[in-house]
Amino acid sequence: MEKNQLKVRSLNTLLWSLQALLAATFLWAGYVKLFTPAEQLSKMWPWTADNPMLVVIAGIADTLAGVGIILPRLLRLWPALTIYTCYGIILLMISAIIFHVTRGETSQLGINFVVMLVAAGVLFLWKHKISAIASR
């Protein structure tokens, strides 16, 4: 196998792995926010008690992110939507970080930073994959 083909294959495998991780994370978060009773949810995440409408909006956004990060590329229908989903995830995580900081909930920030870095990693790897394919 040619060196460039091996590079593209490795990038592809890593991309799929990160996308699957993001999809599972967001689909789980969306499910929890949309289907967990409010009192149980507020024990997990105190911010949810004061913001019931935000919980619904965040649950829908999380579900869309989970679907959008994997489905376009999986179905090969507008795979570039995956890139736009990554940008959306990064904006969502920045918004969540600002929200938690303004409420003094800095202990909640870790997952937001990790998810934002994984989404940025997907963007970075996607661009490297495209440049590796173009240099064939």
Backbone as ProteinMPNN parsed JSONL, in Angstrom:
{"seq_chain_A": "MEKNQLKVRSLNTLLWSLQALLAATFLWAGYVKLFTPAEQLSKMWPWTADNPMLVVIAGIADTLAGVGIILPRLLRLWPALTIYTCYGIILLMISAIIFHVTRGETSQLGINFVVMLVAAGVLFLWKHKISAIASR", "coords_chain_A": {"N_chain_A": [[0.841, -1.173, 0.0], [0.533, 2.194, -0.801], [2.273, 4.987, 0.668], [0.848, 7.424, 0.991], [-1.793, 6.557, 0.683], [-2.033, 4.968, 2.951], [-1.811, 6.919, 4.895], [-4.155, 8.416, 4.418], [-6.05, 6.46, 4.958], [-5.553, 5.958, 7.689], [-6.142, 8.503, 8.767], [-8.837, 8.584, 8.107], [-9.889, 6.486, 9.682], [-9.341, 7.45, 12.263], [-10.867, 9.8, 12.191], [-13.519, 8.754, 11.913], [-13.673, 7.435, 14.37], [-13.5, 9.554, 16.263], [-15.734, 11.027, 15.482], [-17.784, 9.188, 16.03], [-17.515, 9.02, 18.796], [-18.174, 11.675, 19.538], [-20.813, 11.735, 18.535], [-22.095, 9.756, 20.103], [-21.782, 10.92, 22.637], [-23.256, 13.344, 22.389], [-25.808, 12.411, 21.614], [-26.49, 10.924, 23.871], [-26.481, 13.007, 25.816], [-28.528, 14.642, 24.8], [-30.726, 12.904, 24.967], [-30.858, 12.49, 27.766], [-31.38, 15.124, 28.668], [-33.842, 15.622, 27.468], [-35.587, 13.576, 28.299], [-35.345, 12.889, 31.004], [-36.791, 13.138, 34.22], [-37.484, 16.358, 35.703], [-36.757, 16.877, 38.44], [-34.937, 14.851, 38.997], [-33.01, 15.394, 37.077], [-32.1, 17.882, 37.934], [-30.632, 17.174, 40.136], [-28.413, 16.004, 39.014], [-27.4, 18.043, 37.332], [-27.294, 21.092, 38.509], [-28.011, 23.553, 37.296], [-30.18, 23.088, 35.669], [-32.552, 23.222, 37.089], [-33.339, 25.88, 37.313], [-33.754, 26.656, 34.718], [-35.798, 25.536, 32.751], [-36.723, 25.762, 30.058], [-34.368, 26.22, 28.677], [-33.16, 23.777, 29.058], [-34.669, 22.097, 27.39], [-34.141, 23.297, 24.892], [-31.355, 22.946, 24.796], [-31.287, 20.154, 24.845], [-32.465, 19.509, 22.393], [-30.615, 20.756, 20.674], [-28.318, 19.267, 21.318], [-29.097, 16.707, 20.452], [-29.424, 17.169, 17.687], [-26.766, 17.827, 17.091], [-25.526, 15.369, 17.639], [-26.635, 13.748, 15.652], [-25.948, 15.197, 13.373], [-23.166, 15.129, 13.298], [-22.413, 12.696, 12.368], [-24.241, 11.455, 10.562], [-24.457, 12.784, 7.906], [-21.976, 12.163, 6.673], [-21.951, 9.404, 6.898], [-24.138, 8.615, 5.342], [-23.303, 9.655, 3.01], [-24.353, 11.991, 1.974], [-24.101, 15.217, 1.348], [-21.534, 15.464, 2.828], [-19.999, 17.546, 3.772], [-21.532, 18.846, 5.611], [-20.852, 17.787, 8.019], [-18.586, 19.181, 8.765], [-19.679, 21.729, 9.204], [-21.308, 21.068, 11.339], [-19.368, 20.535, 13.258], [-18.358, 23.128, 13.652], [-20.67, 24.25, 14.739], [-20.887, 22.725, 17.094], [-18.599, 23.584, 18.451], [-19.3, 26.293, 18.843], [-21.563, 25.89, 20.453], [-20.372, 24.729, 22.715], [-18.711, 26.836, 23.562], [-20.694, 28.672, 24.237], [-21.884, 27.236, 26.343], [-19.768, 27.187, 28.155], [-19.49, 29.939, 28.738], [-22.015, 30.359, 29.895], [-21.873, 28.671, 32.205], [-19.685, 29.813, 33.544], [-20.665, 32.38, 34.13], [-22.54, 31.697, 36.013], [-21.011, 30.796, 38.056], [-20.259, 28.157, 38.05], [-17.806, 26.632, 37.718], [-16.828, 24.09, 37.987], [-18.181, 22.596, 36.18], [-17.055, 22.905, 33.706], [-15.131, 21.242, 32.515], [-15.969, 19.042, 30.801], [-17.065, 20.499, 28.72], [-14.828, 21.809, 27.625], [-13.311, 19.586, 26.784], [-15.012, 18.348, 24.873], [-15.158, 20.44, 23.034], [-12.486, 20.541, 22.182], [-12.237, 18.002, 20.983], [-14.054, 18.273, 18.855], [-12.751, 20.332, 17.473], [-10.482, 18.909, 16.82], [-11.553, 17.056, 15.01], [-12.2, 18.796, 12.91], [-9.598, 19.658, 12.224], [-8.379, 17.196, 11.464], [-10.054, 16.488, 9.344], [-9.452, 18.473, 7.455], [-6.755, 17.854, 6.992], [-7.056, 15.33, 5.888], [-8.395, 15.929, 3.503], [-6.401, 17.448, 2.229], [-4.46, 15.455, 1.981], [-5.713, 13.677, 0.254], [-5.932, 15.301, -1.974], [-3.275, 15.527, -2.706], [-2.616, 13.21, -3.964]], "CA_chain_A": [[0.0, 0.0, 0.0], [1.29, 3.432, -0.922], [2.363, 5.746, 1.918], [-0.238, 8.406, 1.038], [-3.037, 5.817, 0.912], [-2.015, 4.565, 4.354], [-2.085, 8.136, 5.661], [-5.579, 8.721, 4.257], [-6.801, 5.413, 5.666], [-5.388, 6.215, 9.121], [-6.924, 9.699, 9.068], [-10.247, 8.212, 8.015], [-10.22, 5.684, 10.862], [-9.349, 8.349, 13.418], [-12.034, 10.672, 12.035], [-14.729, 7.997, 12.251], [-13.663, 7.17, 15.809], [-13.834, 10.789, 16.972], [-17.124, 11.366, 15.163], [-18.644, 8.264, 16.775], [-17.446, 9.442, 20.19], [-18.986, 12.891, 19.653], [-22.222, 11.383, 18.31], [-22.587, 9.064, 21.301], [-21.841, 11.9, 23.723], [-24.359, 14.279, 22.187], [-27.089, 11.704, 21.644], [-26.761, 10.633, 25.29], [-26.827, 14.258, 26.502], [-29.847, 15.047, 24.324], [-31.718, 11.99, 25.554], [-30.974, 12.78, 29.192], [-32.021, 16.429, 28.857], [-35.226, 15.62, 26.992], [-36.449, 12.528, 28.852], [-35.17, 12.665, 32.432], [-37.646, 14.023, 35.021], [-36.808, 17.593, 36.104], [-36.131, 16.805, 39.768], [-33.771, 13.967, 38.889], [-32.032, 16.109, 36.267], [-31.512, 18.967, 38.731], [-29.639, 16.581, 41.035], [-27.208, 15.804, 38.197], [-26.94, 19.338, 36.842], [-28.105, 22.085, 39.238], [-28.485, 24.645, 36.437], [-31.42, 22.728, 34.982], [-33.714, 23.553, 37.917], [-33.724, 27.28, 37.065], [-33.833, 26.929, 33.278], [-36.445, 24.399, 32.079], [-36.785, 25.937, 28.603], [-33.003, 26.037, 28.185], [-32.903, 22.329, 29.054], [-35.289, 21.573, 26.168], [-33.372, 23.815, 23.751], [-30.056, 22.261, 24.81], [-31.53, 18.754, 24.48], [-32.675, 19.466, 20.936], [-29.327, 21.085, 20.046], [-27.436, 18.112, 21.503], [-29.563, 15.634, 19.559], [-29.062, 17.56, 16.317], [-25.308, 17.702, 16.969], [-25.207, 13.946, 17.576], [-27.028, 13.246, 14.332], [-25.238, 15.937, 12.333], [-21.73, 14.853, 13.264], [-22.118, 11.389, 11.77], [-25.174, 11.028, 9.518], [-24.154, 13.202, 6.525], [-20.842, 11.423, 6.129], [-22.335, 8.0, 6.843], [-25.031, 8.441, 4.196], [-22.651, 10.293, 1.858], [-25.203, 13.076, 1.506], [-23.529, 16.467, 1.832], [-20.628, 15.196, 3.948], [-19.461, 18.801, 4.301], [-22.342, 19.237, 6.77], [-20.114, 17.353, 9.202], [-17.713, 20.3, 9.125], [-20.525, 22.768, 9.793], [-21.726, 20.57, 12.644], [-18.235, 20.76, 14.169], [-18.374, 24.555, 14.022], [-21.812, 24.422, 15.633], [-20.538, 22.134, 18.386], [-17.655, 24.493, 19.098], [-20.078, 27.445, 19.316], [-22.397, 25.416, 21.557], [-19.519, 24.549, 23.89], [-18.315, 28.175, 24.019], [-21.888, 29.206, 24.914], [-22.034, 26.521, 27.617], [-18.697, 27.661, 29.041], [-19.879, 31.283, 29.192], [-23.165, 30.172, 30.796], [-21.436, 28.11, 33.477], [-18.819, 30.785, 34.218], [-21.499, 33.453, 34.689], [-23.268, 31.157, 37.175], [-20.04, 30.351, 39.051], [-20.204, 26.687, 38.015], [-16.575, 26.295, 36.999], [-16.596, 22.639, 38.034], [-18.911, 22.015, 35.057], [-16.422, 23.302, 32.45], [-14.218, 20.237, 31.958], [-16.541, 18.316, 29.669], [-17.237, 21.437, 27.622], [-13.525, 21.998, 26.978], [-12.923, 18.335, 26.118], [-15.843, 18.186, 23.671], [-14.74, 21.464, 22.087], [-11.203, 20.119, 21.611], [-12.475, 16.86, 20.085], [-14.662, 18.828, 17.637], [-11.671, 21.033, 16.755], [-9.641, 17.843, 16.265], [-12.231, 16.532, 13.818], [-11.982, 19.787, 11.846], [-8.191, 19.596, 11.857], [-8.137, 15.946, 10.738], [-10.808, 16.555, 8.096], [-8.681, 19.297, 6.516], [-5.574, 17.086, 6.62], [-7.496, 14.257, 4.997], [-8.667, 16.538, 2.194], [-5.131, 17.789, 1.591], [-3.78, 14.201, 1.632], [-6.383, 13.151, -0.941], [-5.599, 16.184, -3.092], [-1.878, 15.366, -3.111], [-2.435, 11.896, -4.601]], "C_chain_A": [[0.892, 1.244, 0.0], [1.216, 4.233, 0.383], [1.204, 6.74, 2.068], [-1.587, 7.726, 1.288], [-3.152, 5.379, 2.367], [-2.336, 5.757, 5.25], [-3.579, 8.481, 5.603], [-6.421, 7.709, 5.027], [-6.736, 5.617, 7.188], [-6.195, 7.434, 9.557], [-8.414, 9.381, 9.072], [-10.705, 7.426, 9.246], [-10.301, 6.559, 12.112], [-10.55, 9.29, 13.376], [-13.325, 9.96, 12.43], [-14.813, 7.737, 13.75], [-14.069, 8.408, 16.608], [-15.278, 11.207, 16.715], [-18.088, 10.456, 15.926], [-18.669, 8.63, 18.253], [-18.295, 10.692, 20.418], [-20.477, 12.575, 19.501], [-22.807, 10.708, 19.545], [-22.743, 10.034, 22.466], [-23.048, 12.806, 23.578], [-25.721, 13.596, 22.174], [-27.475, 11.325, 23.073], [-27.218, 11.892, 26.008], [-28.214, 14.744, 26.079], [-30.948, 14.195, 24.93], [-31.951, 12.319, 27.028], [-31.723, 14.087, 29.415], [-33.496, 16.408, 28.459], [-36.136, 14.647, 27.729], [-36.262, 12.218, 30.342], [-36.085, 13.618, 33.201], [-36.841, 15.197, 35.614], [-36.107, 17.485, 37.455], [-34.896, 15.903, 39.764], [-32.652, 14.66, 38.114], [-31.34, 17.204, 37.08], [-30.518, 18.445, 39.772], [-28.319, 16.345, 40.301], [-26.565, 17.133, 37.827], [-27.802, 20.422, 37.486], [-28.679, 23.2, 38.346], [-29.827, 24.345, 35.793], [-32.67, 23.102, 35.764], [-34.241, 24.957, 37.614], [-34.03, 27.582, 35.605], [-34.521, 25.81, 32.5], [-36.518, 24.54, 30.555], [-35.404, 25.756, 27.977], [-32.637, 24.552, 28.125], [-33.469, 21.712, 27.768], [-34.501, 22.018, 24.935], [-32.025, 23.106, 23.654], [-30.212, 20.794, 24.41], [-31.727, 18.587, 22.983], [-31.365, 19.747, 20.205], [-28.355, 19.914, 20.156], [-27.817, 16.967, 20.572], [-29.207, 15.935, 18.109], [-27.557, 17.452, 16.088], [-24.902, 16.239, 16.84], [-25.532, 13.324, 16.234], [-26.163, 13.893, 13.244], [-23.765, 15.629, 12.227], [-21.425, 13.562, 12.513], [-22.982, 11.062, 10.551], [-24.825, 11.514, 8.1], [-23.016, 12.403, 5.893], [-21.174, 9.943, 5.979], [-23.189, 7.72, 5.61], [-24.45, 8.994, 2.893], [-23.562, 11.299, 1.167], [-24.68, 14.357, 2.134], [-22.59, 16.246, 3.01], [-19.986, 16.455, 4.528], [-20.296, 19.318, 5.47], [-21.681, 18.814, 8.079], [-19.209, 18.476, 9.69], [-18.532, 21.401, 9.789], [-21.047, 22.353, 11.167], [-20.61, 20.762, 13.664], [-18.176, 22.217, 14.61], [-19.522, 24.844, 14.988], [-21.541, 23.879, 17.031], [-19.585, 23.045, 19.146], [-18.387, 25.727, 19.638], [-20.972, 27.067, 20.503], [-21.573, 25.269, 22.832], [-19.025, 25.892, 24.433], [-19.483, 28.819, 24.768], [-22.079, 28.551, 26.277], [-20.978, 26.977, 28.624], [-19.049, 29.037, 29.599], [-21.023, 31.184, 30.197], [-22.712, 29.693, 32.171], [-20.535, 29.078, 34.248], [-19.652, 31.891, 34.857], [-22.287, 32.988, 35.908], [-22.319, 30.676, 38.276], [-19.891, 28.844, 39.121], [-18.963, 26.217, 37.248], [-16.268, 24.8, 37.037], [-17.276, 21.927, 36.866], [-18.177, 22.192, 33.721], [-15.596, 22.21, 31.773], [-14.757, 19.549, 30.724], [-16.719, 19.235, 28.468], [-15.922, 21.659, 26.87], [-13.097, 20.752, 26.205], [-13.706, 18.156, 24.819], [-15.441, 19.205, 22.612], [-13.414, 21.083, 21.419], [-11.363, 18.94, 20.658], [-13.093, 17.352, 18.776], [-13.621, 19.577, 16.816], [-10.715, 20.015, 16.123], [-10.243, 17.233, 15.011], [-12.044, 17.502, 12.65], [-10.56, 19.716, 11.317], [-7.902, 18.355, 11.015], [-8.855, 15.93, 9.392], [-10.012, 17.341, 7.048], [-7.408, 18.581, 6.077], [-5.926, 15.952, 5.667], [-7.73, 14.795, 3.589], [-7.365, 16.894, 1.497], [-4.346, 16.545, 1.208], [-4.389, 13.589, 0.389], [-5.992, 13.985, -2.159], [-4.161, 15.991, -3.589], [-1.587, 14.01, -3.75], [-1.936, 12.028, -6.007]], "O_chain_A": [[1.883, 1.312, 0.726], [0.224, 4.165, 1.109], [0.644, 6.877, 3.155], [-2.426, 8.255, 2.018], [-4.237, 5.413, 2.947], [-3.048, 5.62, 6.245], [-4.188, 8.798, 6.625], [-7.4, 8.078, 5.676], [-7.74, 5.466, 7.884], [-6.855, 7.405, 10.595], [-9.158, 9.85, 9.933], [-11.784, 7.678, 9.783], [-11.222, 6.421, 12.918], [-11.178, 9.548, 14.403], [-14.13, 10.498, 13.19], [-15.893, 7.81, 14.336], [-14.888, 8.319, 17.523], [-15.963, 11.684, 17.62], [-19.112, 10.928, 16.419], [-19.717, 8.562, 18.894], [-19.053, 10.757, 21.386], [-21.304, 13.091, 20.254], [-23.903, 11.059, 19.982], [-23.73, 9.973, 23.199], [-23.787, 13.015, 24.54], [-26.693, 14.158, 22.679], [-28.647, 11.397, 23.443], [-28.219, 11.871, 26.725], [-28.989, 15.208, 26.915], [-31.98, 14.712, 25.356], [-33.092, 12.414, 27.482], [-32.611, 14.151, 30.265], [-34.308, 17.11, 29.061], [-37.346, 14.866, 27.781], [-36.962, 11.359, 30.879], [-36.149, 14.8, 32.864], [-35.674, 15.044, 35.975], [-34.977, 17.953, 37.601], [-33.921, 16.181, 40.463], [-31.479, 14.525, 38.461], [-30.138, 17.427, 36.933], [-29.658, 19.193, 40.236], [-27.243, 16.469, 40.886], [-25.36, 17.328, 37.983], [-28.93, 20.648, 37.049], [-29.75, 23.727, 38.646], [-30.543, 25.269, 35.409], [-33.737, 23.281, 35.176], [-35.448, 25.193, 37.655], [-34.52, 28.667, 35.292], [-33.88, 25.183, 31.657], [-36.39, 23.548, 29.837], [-35.28, 25.208, 26.882], [-31.892, 24.127, 27.243], [-32.806, 20.891, 27.134], [-34.226, 21.215, 24.043], [-31.6, 22.712, 22.568], [-29.358, 20.25, 23.709], [-31.22, 17.642, 22.38], [-31.034, 19.066, 19.234], [-27.647, 19.601, 19.199], [-26.948, 16.333, 19.973], [-28.742, 15.055, 17.385], [-27.119, 17.034, 15.016], [-24.038, 15.9, 16.032], [-24.792, 12.474, 15.737], [-25.707, 13.223, 12.318], [-23.165, 15.842, 11.173], [-20.295, 13.358, 12.069], [-22.494, 10.449, 9.601], [-24.893, 10.716, 7.165], [-23.087, 12.018, 4.726], [-20.723, 9.3, 5.032], [-22.993, 6.719, 4.92], [-25.027, 8.825, 1.819], [-23.545, 11.441, -0.056], [-24.811, 14.55, 3.343], [-22.827, 16.787, 4.09], [-19.484, 16.433, 5.652], [-19.818, 20.146, 6.245], [-21.924, 19.416, 9.125], [-19.082, 18.697, 10.894], [-18.128, 21.944, 10.817], [-21.208, 23.192, 12.054], [-20.877, 21.114, 14.813], [-17.97, 22.511, 15.788], [-19.357, 25.6, 15.945], [-21.918, 24.493, 18.029], [-19.746, 23.253, 20.348], [-18.127, 26.159, 20.761], [-21.114, 27.844, 21.447], [-22.029, 25.645, 23.912], [-18.932, 26.063, 25.648], [-19.286, 29.439, 25.813], [-22.398, 29.228, 27.255], [-21.271, 27.133, 29.809], [-18.919, 29.272, 30.801], [-21.002, 31.849, 31.233], [-23.124, 30.25, 33.189], [-20.617, 29.153, 35.474], [-19.386, 32.298, 35.988], [-22.661, 33.805, 36.75], [-22.773, 30.2, 39.317], [-19.446, 28.308, 40.137], [-19.068, 25.495, 36.256], [-15.518, 24.303, 36.197], [-16.971, 20.765, 36.594], [-18.636, 21.676, 32.701], [-15.388, 22.263, 30.561], [-14.072, 19.479, 29.704], [-16.546, 18.808, 27.326], [-15.899, 21.693, 25.64], [-12.579, 20.858, 25.093], [-13.123, 17.846, 23.78], [-15.389, 18.88, 21.425], [-13.247, 21.285, 20.216], [-10.691, 18.887, 19.628], [-12.7, 16.9, 17.701], [-13.609, 19.47, 15.59], [-10.203, 20.235, 15.025], [-9.526, 16.928, 14.058], [-11.761, 17.078, 11.529], [-10.339, 19.714, 10.105], [-7.254, 18.449, 9.973], [-8.321, 15.415, 8.409], [-9.911, 16.923, 5.895], [-7.014, 18.684, 4.916], [-5.17, 15.654, 4.743], [-7.311, 14.185, 2.605], [-7.231, 16.668, 0.294], [-3.63, 16.563, 0.207], [-3.672, 13.04, -0.447], [-5.751, 13.446, -3.239], [-3.864, 16.259, -4.754], [-0.433, 13.699, -4.045], [-1.73, 11.021, -6.686]]}, "name": "protein", "num_of_chains": 1, "seq": "MEKNQLKVRSLNTLLWSLQALLAATFLWAGYVKLFTPAEQLSKMWPWTADNPMLVVIAGIADTLAGVGIILPRLLRLWPALTIYTCYGIILLMISAIIFHVTRGETSQLGINFVVMLVAAGVLFLWKHKISAIASR"}
